[in-house]
């Protein structure tokens, strides 16, 4: 068993690849549904359907059952694409707010690429997407010994080399947006755990194979953490003690996710062949024949409504 592979053979690269594969398939299915809905609509010059309300004549599009199903899938697809863009934008804003909030004291002497920030509580982390940076608090520099600080910095350097902040941000965006693939959330959480274990192994290697410098540094961080909050998981403790990793992906959840993707793809393919909708494309309020724009407005409203929903974690 190599250091990059767990006892079940599911290393971080495989977990990340599976997450990207399933998330990309979900986004592709969402785009295909939107494209199929657009392709199923045909422009007509005469109103497809007529409706009179209070003496006013309105028109509406006519569509068959296949087109109705495609439009429903397109609404879900549009919501998925909107969630992807929203999640990416929120990640970028969160990083900018973080940089504006921290008080930078300057570079750490003898450690290029490491920035010292103000704060009495021991902290160390890697942040940034295109060019990740390592941040360590003044409290950590004062509280840790030289070998402990070296182990912590080796841990964060590994996160920077692997661009873990960017990978985690992409994984979380996919898990949140592609909501109809339920296995993405545990896969994203698993990659976060494996990224920490991989960085811990890099710290142990930098300490000549001794886990004690990193372990004692983790105890310092844990003792200074707020009540009820700890950054030292049981998995990290077991890994430092040499215990094998027994995690494996849930087969029912994985098979269920594959079944959802397969069924959605098959449904889009079959329904798009027979979907047909006739519409005039006249805008409401400017014509007595408002038509497809009303239907498109419903899809747009659904996308905006989903985009405005804030998850509980964001509100917290």
Protein Blocks (a to p, Z undefined) as FASTA:
>chain_A
ZZkbcfkopafklmmmmmmmmmmmmmmmmmmmmmmmmmmpccdfbdfbdcdeehiacddd
dddfklmmmmmmmmmmmmmmmmmmmmmmmmmmmmmmmmmmpccfbdcehiahiacdedfb
dcdddedjklccddddfklmmmpcfklmmmmmmmmmmmmmnommmmmmmmmmmmmmmmml
mklmmmmmmmmmmmmmmmmmmmmmmnnopaklmmmmmmmmmmmpcehiafbdfklmmmmn
opacfbdcdfklmmmmmmmmmmmmmmmmmmmmmgccddehiaehiacbdcklmmmmmmmm
mmmmmmmpccfklmZZ
